[in-house]
């Protein structure tokens, strides 16, 4: 590879940067002089990122069918770069079943989900995480030699410009330094910010609710992803207000019902073939649901890809938007674009109600955005009888949900399909024709967020079964509806939250959960890097407070609206139209068009930078764990280590590209470890004695081997002849690796369990693994590694006792908690003493 390489730091390594990386590789041949070194910075699993987690509950489902999810371009993609097809999620699962695609995990639970996946299935989010990890691995494996990728499992904390004139570029420009949370920094010629959805710091109002709950012994959970809610704080039988009825609420309902041991079963009636009943476990809280709209997102449409309605837009056209421009070339969204949108919907779905036709702005689409409007008393006066108010609200909501399910899941839901498809086309047209810089300043504060909210409500709802489950929980008395225009107050006298809907349905309780995602704003993000972008670079959009101001090419704009040299950004924290990271096959997805254009721009910039001379090399990041051997157990440990946020280097006889595909995020090759770094041996036992002890000097070596077969038994006999006849296999390894600190661990768990059995610290079903070592420091380091991987550690007194961990040993293959494993090891020690 040329020494004249442009360095690009990409902050974020989730699905969107994975797609961008694929486009960089696809377009690289056209930019022959663009030699690129890419540093990916993200503490989360590369490819999957913060949001998608292979260890999530299987109850958390996607709201898309497996056939509707892809990360790859196809024949419908109108892009300048080459099309490089790849499998959709459904095709990927089929390839795994057929054996044409290597399984992305050895965990039997997840493999069973993949085995059962059909094109029409709504997959679990953890299966999607595995697909995204696999995509990332394939992308790395397919990169040309002109693109080098290094992964930094760190959090970016800051960014600053510095003068690059010393590099000898033909025209001195701006260069960058990105600070990481370990105190190091990365130099860059170009920086691309692809941070996705982040957690948020509490707003003043949310802090007040936290303080109120703390004062009165209650519970308040601020907006977050499902994994950010302390579900254990919501005990059985307690009334809990869920404010929000979108996908976040649906996830929490699943975790608090089936996740607490309850079960759904078919209970069909005439005309309701998909009706369910719910059998409680007794551990569920009682949920009270309400929101601005007061109703869950619409159900997904049966056969939503079956053509319905016009195939092309007739009103929202480039010519119509050109005609709507003012003297500055701006378009007002509410005044000029919404009427075109409404005309498209009426054209595609004749007879659909869209609110008042003589108004401008969002009232035009009231019936779509707020389907319960007019169904409750406009003066908000509740009925005299609280029970009657609750019953009336219940009847309206249950009737609405049942009607929605009929309209969207009946045998031929043509109108629902037509509405879905026209909204999908409108969204694609808006993404293509209406970049942020084309909007009038007055429109930037509402668009595209409000349109995205409407589209999500109508088109991105949950699988139909989720709504059937909500109805079943309501019939079981474990879920109540509060209705629309929900108001929540805090009553200091009683210490309770009081929630009331527009129809008078009301509840008092000490538990409130804001069941929606935090708003993606710069100043409110928990990510300090994003906050500093807004303040230090001055890139906050004055017309859309809280977002990075970017142009149609993704360039970050400064306070004067001028591009900041060498800085790009995409994603929810920017003024970019919400695109997501993956898309439906054969839809000319906007995200693929945007990724392709941005990749080509970056490669062109990289060519210019590389022509100016070599960039400095900051070196590889220190690795947290090295693995020698990439067979079944080594691959499983490496994948789990990557998902646990560790840097992983793997030494294997296989080529680097094969390694990237099998263990996305791991780096090929084991460098000389620094003192105290952990290296796990997972090669055949006899091969350990071929290692040069000096290569692992100072390292904490985890002997995860087991002697199997005649070759290993011969190696034991030969080693005992050198080091001592009574030594255990691990003592022989330690005697050979005399310059290292050796511990025995990770050898008494099956490779297929390594990725299935991890649990958070403190979980009641957390599995324990044993560590045998003569070195306290080594034992502590390995215990820390096991905890990071998701396991408790039980220390065994000395390598001589490692025999209990080996085949035919007392705990080999056992699946036990810390207490049970400790007792088993103590019993084994006692038996040895008795025998002696």
Secondary structure, DSSP 8 states (H G I E B T S, - for coil): --S--EEEEEE--SHHHHHHHHHHHHHGGGSTT--EEEEEE-SS-TTTTTT--TTS-TT-EEEEEGGG-BSS--TT---SS-------HHHHHHHHHHTSS--S---HHHHHHHHH--TT-EEEHHHHHHHHHHHHHHHHHH--TTEEEEEE-S-EEEEEEEE-GGGT-SS--EEEEEEETTS-EEEESEEEE---S--B---HHHHHHHHHHHHHT-EEE-S--GGGS-GGGS-TT-EEEEE--SHHHHHHHHHHTGGGT-EEEE--BTTBTT-EEEE--S---EEEEE-SS-S------TTTTS--S-SS-SSS-HHHHHHT--TTS-B-IIIIIHHHHHHHHHHHSTT---S-TT--GGGGGHHHH-TTTTSS-TT----S-HHHHHHHHHHHHHHHHHHHHHHHHSTT-HHHHHHHHHHHHHHHHHHHH--GGGB-GGGTTTTTHHHHHHHHHHHS---HHHHHHHHHHHHTTSEEEEESS-EEEEETTTTEEEEE-TT--EEEESEEEE-S-----TTTBS-HHHHHHHHHS--B-TTSTTSB-B-TT-EEE-TTS-EEEEEEE-STTBSS----S-B-TTS--HHHHHHHHHHHHHHHHHHHHHTT-----------SEEEE--SHHHHHHHHHHHHTT--EEEE-SS-HHHHHHHSTT-EES-----TT-EEEE-S-GGGGGGS-GGGGTT-EEEE-----HHHHHHHHHHHHHHH-TT--HHHHHHHHSTTSEEEE-SSSS-HHHHTTS---TT-TT--EEEEEES-HHHHHHHHHHHHHHT-EEEEEESGGGGGGGSTTSTTTT----HHHHHHHHHHHHHHHHHH-
